[in-house]
Amino acid sequence: MFGLGLTLTTADFARVAKYPKAAIIALVCQVVILPAICLGLVLAFGLKGVLAVGMMLLVASPGGTSANLFSHLAGGDVALNITLTAINSVLAVFTLPIVVGLSMAHFMADDAEVGLQPAKFVQVFAIVLVPVAIGMLVRRKFEAWALKMNDPVRIASVVVLVLVIIAAIAQAYQQLIDNIATLGPVALLLSILSLLIGYYVPKAFNVERGQAVASAMEIGIHNATIAITLALTVLNDETMAIPPAVYGVLMYLPAAVAARLLSRNRAVAPNPGV
């Protein structure tokens, strides 16, 4: 999240005024439609308890920073990606505890500690937003250094993601083995549906192609690291971190296929609106 902050300026938040329709549609898809789709998958595949909550935690997390890279490869509007990530990182501070709290109340009704207490809400705020704000402050004070560090920090972020996924799997290895046959298809379907919804819903509202591509990548690539970190530190449950870990591994396959197909579509499109 600090690395994300290094790439952001206040102009990235203000830029939403330049294309409000594309931004609003993408945010509605990510904040409203996607959790509903995920809930449907969780119920359809019979996920229960902490595994169900873990999947909802993942879908409520903001977009991953690698969405910018995939958007670029697919010919998307990367500036829109940056704007969506910035806004969604702020929104997640409020929407994530709501989604997780409702999920815990539904799927863990017998648990003595249902929902997110105020102290845990503050922890979500600290983990999600504070590092972004610090990164933005560093970018403002030391812009040349921040720009120079963009690629190294991006690489470091991928390394951190891999290490966090390995740690989560190691801590709940048996639960992973017991549930991989269910978690794998759910995660893969969620990734594919996220990409499809992110692209075709904006297109249905006549959003231009580049912005629809940006929306697809932003919605299809979640910040699995944040979801795993919240599961392990704020919610103190290793098993809850398994669904985000599985998604964090699998999401890159559909994203890569989508980027390839969209880039080829761009090459043959007769005009930018197609």
C-alpha positions as CSV (number, residue, x, y, z in Angstrom):
1,M,0.0,0.0,0.0
2,F,3.0,2.3,0.6
3,G,4.1,1.5,-2.9
4,L,0.7,2.4,-4.2
5,G,0.9,5.7,-2.4
6,L,4.2,6.5,-4.2
7,T,2.4,6.3,-7.5
8,L,-0.5,8.6,-6.5
9,T,-1.1,12.3,-6.3
10,T,-4.2,14.4,-5.3
11,A,-4.8,14.9,-9.1
12,D,-5.5,11.1,-9.3
13,F,-8.6,11.6,-7.1
14,A,-9.6,14.8,-8.9
15,R,-9.3,13.2,-12.3
16,V,-12.6,11.3,-11.7
17,A,-14.4,14.5,-12.7
18,K,-12.9,14.0,-16.2
19,Y,-14.7,10.7,-16.8
20,P,-17.3,10.4,-14.0
21,K,-19.5,7.8,-15.8
22,A,-16.7,5.3,-16.3
23,A,-15.5,5.7,-12.7
24,I,-18.9,5.4,-11.1
25,I,-19.9,2.4,-13.1
26,A,-16.6,0.6,-12.3
27,L,-16.9,1.4,-8.6
28,V,-20.5,0.2,-8.4
29,C,-19.5,-3.0,-10.1
30,Q,-16.6,-3.5,-7.6
31,V,-18.4,-2.4,-4.4
32,V,-22.0,-3.7,-5.1
33,I,-22.2,-6.2,-7.9
34,L,-19.0,-8.2,-7.3
35,P,-19.8,-8.9,-3.6
36,A,-23.2,-10.1,-4.7
37,I,-21.7,-12.4,-7.3
38,C,-19.2,-13.7,-4.8
39,L,-21.9,-14.4,-2.3
40,G,-23.8,-16.4,-5.0
41,L,-20.7,-18.5,-5.7
42,V,-20.0,-19.1,-2.0
43,L,-23.6,-20.3,-1.5
44,A,-23.6,-22.3,-4.8
45,F,-20.4,-24.2,-3.9
46,G,-21.4,-24.7,-0.3
47,L,-18.5,-22.8,1.4
48,K,-19.2,-22.3,5.1
49,G,-17.7,-20.6,8.1
50,V,-14.4,-18.9,7.9
51,L,-13.7,-20.0,4.4
52,A,-16.9,-18.2,3.2
53,V,-15.9,-15.1,5.1
54,G,-12.4,-15.3,3.7
55,M,-13.8,-15.3,0.1
56,M,-16.0,-12.3,1.0
57,L,-13.0,-10.5,2.6
58,L,-11.1,-11.0,-0.7
59,V,-13.8,-9.6,-2.9
60,A,-14.2,-6.6,-0.5
61,S,-10.5,-5.7,-0.8
62,P,-9.4,-2.9,-3.2
63,G,-7.9,-3.6,-6.6
64,G,-4.4,-4.8,-6.8
65,T,-1.6,-2.6,-8.1
66,S,-0.7,-5.1,-10.8
67,A,-4.0,-4.1,-12.4
68,N,-2.2,-1.1,-13.9
69,L,0.3,-3.4,-15.6
70,F,-2.3,-5.7,-17.1
71,S,-4.4,-2.7,-18.2
72,H,-1.4,-1.3,-20.0
73,L,-0.7,-4.6,-21.8
74,A,-4.4,-4.8,-22.9
75,G,-4.5,-1.2,-24.1
76,G,-6.6,0.1,-21.2
77,D,-6.8,3.7,-19.8
78,V,-4.1,3.3,-17.1
79,A,-4.9,6.8,-15.7
80,L,-8.4,5.5,-15.0
81,N,-6.9,2.5,-13.2
82,I,-4.8,4.7,-11.0
83,T,-7.9,6.8,-10.2
84,L,-10.0,3.8,-9.4
85,T,-7.4,2.3,-7.2
86,A,-6.9,5.5,-5.3
87,I,-10.7,6.0,-4.7
88,N,-11.3,2.3,-4.0
89,S,-8.5,2.2,-1.4
90,V,-10.3,5.0,0.5
91,L,-13.8,3.4,0.1
92,A,-12.5,0.0,1.3
93,V,-11.8,1.5,4.7
94,F,-15.6,1.8,5.1
95,T,-17.0,-0.9,2.8
96,L,-14.7,-3.7,3.8
97,P,-15.7,-3.9,7.5
98,I,-19.4,-3.8,6.4
99,V,-19.0,-6.7,4.0
100,V,-16.9,-8.7,6.4
101,G,-19.1,-7.9,9.4
102,L,-22.3,-9.0,7.6
103,S,-20.5,-12.1,6.3
104,M,-19.4,-13.1,9.8
105,A,-22.9,-12.5,11.1
106,H,-24.3,-14.8,8.4
107,F,-21.6,-17.5,8.1
108,M,-20.3,-17.6,11.6
109,A,-23.6,-17.0,13.5
110,D,-22.5,-19.4,16.3
111,D,-19.2,-17.6,16.9
112,A,-19.1,-15.6,20.1
113,E,-17.3,-12.7,18.5
114,V,-19.4,-11.9,15.4
115,G,-18.6,-8.8,13.4
116,L,-15.9,-6.2,13.5
117,Q,-15.5,-4.3,16.7
118,P,-14.6,-0.6,16.6
119,A,-10.9,-1.4,17.4
120,K,-10.7,-3.7,14.4
121,F,-12.3,-1.0,12.2
122,V,-9.4,1.2,13.2
123,Q,-6.9,-1.5,12.4
124,V,-8.5,-1.8,8.9
125,F,-8.1,1.9,8.5
126,A,-4.5,1.7,9.6
127,I,-3.5,-1.2,7.3
128,V,-5.4,0.0,4.2
129,L,-5.2,3.8,4.2
130,V,-2.4,5.0,6.4
131,P,0.4,3.5,4.2
132,V,-1.2,5.0,1.1
133,A,-1.3,8.4,2.7
134,I,2.4,8.1,3.8
135,G,3.4,7.1,0.3
136,M,1.5,10.0,-1.2
137,L,3.3,12.4,1.2
138,V,6.7,11.0,0.3
139,R,5.8,11.3,-3.4
140,R,4.8,15.0,-2.9
141,K,8.0,15.8,-0.9
142,F,10.5,13.6,-2.9
143,E,8.9,13.2,-6.4
144,A,12.0,12.4,-8.3
145,W,12.9,9.6,-5.8
146,A,9.4,8.3,-5.8
147,L,9.3,8.0,-9.6
148,K,12.7,6.4,-9.6
149,M,11.5,3.8,-7.0
150,N,8.3,3.0,-9.0
151,D,9.6,-0.2,-10.7
152,P,11.6,-1.5,-7.7
153,V,8.6,-1.0,-5.4
154,R,6.3,-2.8,-7.9
155,I,8.7,-5.7,-8.0
156,A,9.0,-5.7,-4.2
157,S,5.2,-5.7,-4.0
158,V,5.0,-8.9,-6.1
159,V,7.7,-10.5,-3.9
160,V,5.7,-9.5,-0.8
161,L,2.5,-11.0,-2.4
162,V,4.3,-14.3,-3.1
163,L,5.7,-14.5,0.4
164,V,2.4,-13.6,2.1
165,I,0.7,-16.3,0.0
166,I,3.3,-18.9,1.0
167,A,3.0,-17.9,4.7
168,A,-0.8,-18.2,4.6
169,I,-0.7,-21.6,2.9
170,A,2.0,-22.8,5.3
171,Q,-0.1,-21.8,8.3
172,A,-3.3,-23.5,7.1
173,Y,-1.9,-26.2,4.8
174,Q,-4.3,-28.9,5.9
175,Q,-7.3,-26.7,5.5
176,L,-6.1,-25.9,2.0
177,I,-5.7,-29.6,1.1
178,D,-9.1,-30.3,2.5
179,N,-10.9,-27.5,0.6
180,I,-8.8,-26.9,-2.6
181,A,-11.3,-28.8,-4.8
182,T,-13.9,-26.2,-3.8
183,L,-11.8,-23.1,-3.3
184,G,-10.0,-23.5,-6.7
185,P,-13.2,-23.4,-8.9
186,V,-14.7,-20.6,-6.8
187,A,-11.6,-18.5,-7.0
188,L,-11.2,-19.1,-10.8
189,L,-14.9,-18.4,-11.5
190,L,-14.8,-15.3,-9.4
191,S,-11.8,-14.0,-11.4
192,I,-13.4,-14.8,-14.7
193,L,-16.7,-13.2,-13.8
194,S,-15.0,-10.2,-12.4
195,L,-13.2,-9.6,-15.6
196,L,-16.3,-10.1,-17.7
197,I,-18.4,-7.8,-15.5
198,G,-15.7,-5.2,-15.4
199,Y,-15.5,-5.1,-19.2
200,Y,-19.1,-5.6,-20.4
201,V,-21.1,-3.6,-17.9
202,P,-19.3,-0.4,-18.8
203,K,-19.5,-1.3,-22.5
204,A,-23.3,-1.7,-22.0
205,F,-23.4,2.0,-20.8
206,N,-21.3,3.1,-23.9
207,V,-18.1,3.6,-22.0
208,E,-15.2,3.7,-24.5
209,R,-13.1,0.6,-24.9
210,G,-9.9,1.8,-23.1
211,Q,-11.9,2.7,-20.0
212,A,-13.8,-0.6,-20.1
213,V,-10.5,-2.5,-20.3
214,A,-9.2,-0.5,-17.3
215,S,-12.4,-1.3,-15.4
216,A,-12.1,-5.0,-16.2
217,M,-8.5,-5.2,-14.9
218,E,-9.3,-3.1,-11.8
219,I,-12.2,-5.3,-10.9
220,G,-10.6,-8.6,-11.8
221,I,-7.4,-8.2,-9.9
222,H,-7.8,-7.8,-6.2
223,N,-5.3,-6.9,-3.5
224,A,-4.9,-10.5,-2.1
225,T,-2.1,-9.3,0.1
226,I,-4.3,-6.9,2.0
227,A,-7.0,-9.6,2.4
228,I,-4.5,-12.1,3.8
229,T,-2.9,-9.6,6.1
230,L,-6.3,-8.5,7.5
231,A,-7.3,-12.2,8.0
232,L,-4.0,-13.0,9.8
233,T,-3.6,-9.8,11.9
234,V,-7.0,-8.1,12.4
235,L,-9.2,-11.2,12.4
236,N,-6.6,-13.6,13.7
237,D,-7.6,-16.6,11.6
238,E,-5.2,-18.5,9.4
239,T,-7.9,-20.5,7.7
240,M,-9.7,-17.3,6.6
241,A,-6.5,-16.3,4.7
242,I,-6.7,-19.4,2.5
243,P,-9.3,-18.2,0.0
244,P,-7.5,-14.9,-0.7
245,A,-4.2,-16.9,-1.0
246,V,-5.8,-19.2,-3.6
247,Y,-7.3,-16.3,-5.5
248,G,-4.0,-14.5,-5.4
249,V,-2.3,-17.4,-7.2
250,L,-5.1,-18.1,-9.7
251,M,-6.2,-14.6,-10.7
252,Y,-3.2,-13.9,-12.9
253,L,-4.1,-16.7,-15.4
254,P,-7.5,-15.3,-16.4
255,A,-6.1,-11.7,-16.3
256,A,-3.2,-12.7,-18.6
257,V,-5.7,-14.4,-21.1
258,A,-8.0,-11.4,-20.9
259,A,-5.1,-9.0,-21.5
260,R,-4.0,-11.1,-24.5
261,L,-7.5,-11.3,-26.1
262,L,-8.2,-7.6,-25.5
263,S,-4.8,-6.5,-27.0
264,R,-5.6,-8.6,-30.1
265,N,-9.1,-7.0,-30.2
266,R,-7.5,-3.6,-30.1
267,A,-5.3,-4.4,-33.0
268,V,-8.3,-5.3,-35.3
269,A,-10.8,-2.8,-33.9
270,P,-11.9,-0.3,-36.7
271,N,-12.2,2.5,-34.2
272,P,-11.4,3.3,-30.5
273,G,-15.1,2.8,-29.5
274,V,-15.2,-0.8,-30.5
